[in-house]
């Protein structure tokens, strides 16, 4: 019976295979350690046996793996010859043996990089522990017409680095050309992070996705860009000696825009020419005094904080906050949000709020309408359509400019003037208007007066103590009186008199401060409420400390405080 002994795995078709590990991950691994063979190594043998039990005695010594099958017609392919003397298939050089298309053949371990600039050899020790020699590899490279083999020293150094006790599949470089050097035009790289934060990590580990620092703030003379000079392209060549053309790459780098100036110390470094924010548009980097938020302030942008002016092309969505050292300009709406400005606030559309809606500005605040919001302006509040159910404080005036504009509900306080075509409703909605009062300064003055009372009480306490111990005579001539006192009493008296002096000085300072505060309460002009249309019953008008409840509708009136009887009176609004 004719059999064939395979000293390799006949089912394997390639050097590498994709297999799952114990963790279920798919890895690329060596398909068979038995299929690597050296030069003149037996890869298969044809035998005649009468009894299959005799087969083990015919296995060649030193071969760990075998597969015995009934003999069928198999021919030799590349790298394999049949030795009639040995009745065996033998390898002609180092390689990976497979059966393909009915032929035993060697699969070359030679591989190339995609650009063929490098050639590699897959290496694993054969059954005899033999690695390919430099000569074997060099001969194969010659046959493949490779003209740039690595040196013997470099090849053998790679082989010597293998862990012989724990062999693994390795890929060594056996030939190398020269990679082309791609060129590119001059471009700029950022010298500060352009990454947007996902959010702010809170103390409890949660992430506040509203805090993203979407505006990159820069200071004047801060380093912003570095210039990368032009590189001219230089051709290379592959392992076959063919030219590999270099290309001119598009680096996708940045361009220099407005307010970016060259450093006086390093020509490659560019600085911000102003305080502002980084703006990138069409790959051009500029530093702008105005931060422009394209679209809405929402989860995409996060809360906004900037040391200049902020312009928002969309709206400010519910729950978000915009804070700027200068002006805030909103092209759309403000929906239950907070705006805090060191300058003015302009809302091109309206403000629709809830409990948390606040607009605070050191300058003017203007909008088409404001509803259910708390507003505080260092100057005027100007609204074109309506103010409904708002708490508004203005340190100048509140004015509805539209012909049919109205104020309905809420509490409005202006230092000098409130103007509106309509105030209140026919259903007598309570609408409270106050002019001529600076409640913040009044509160400050009341606090100061409380401090003055405490100071006076302290003076009274010290004075009483002196009188009880030394009598009132001491105040006629303290210096002479002290001279006649015993030493112990003299010391006590000096301490009390010193405390009294400090208390009087403190009181004088507090009085002077209170006079300054009182001066700030003085008005530059007489306050008034002006209603060009109608003010309805239910409205309450406060002018300075005088109050008038509107009992009947009044048309085209100016309400003011009569200086004599301190009552709120009205005249026709001219």
Secondary structure, DSSP 8 states (H G I E B T S, - for coil): -EEEEESS-TT--SSEEEEE-TTS-EEEEES-TTSEE-TT-EEEEEEE-SSGGGHHHHS-TT----EEEE----EE-TTEEEETTTTEEEESSSEEEEEETTEEEEE--EEE-TTSSEEEEEE---TT-----HHHHHHHHHHTT---B--HHHHHHHHHTS-STT---EEEEEEE-B--B-EE--EEEESS-----S-EE-TTS-EETT----S-EE-TT-EEEEEE--B--B-EE-TTS-EE---EE----BEE-TTEEE-SS-TTEEEESSSEEEEEETTEEEEESEEEE-S-BSTTT--EEESSEEEESS-B-TT-EEEESS-EEESS-EES-EEEESS-EEEEEEEE--TT-EEEESS-EEEEEEES-EEEESS-EEEEEEEES-EEEESSEEEE-STT-EEESSEEEESSEEEEEEES-TT---EEEEES--HHHHHHHHHHHHHHHHHHHHHHHHHHHHHHHH-GGGGT-HHHHHHTS-HHHHHHHHHHHHHHHHHHHHHHHHHHHHHHHHHHTS-SS--EEEEEEEE-TTEEEEETTEEEE--S-EEEEEEEE-TTT--EEEEE--
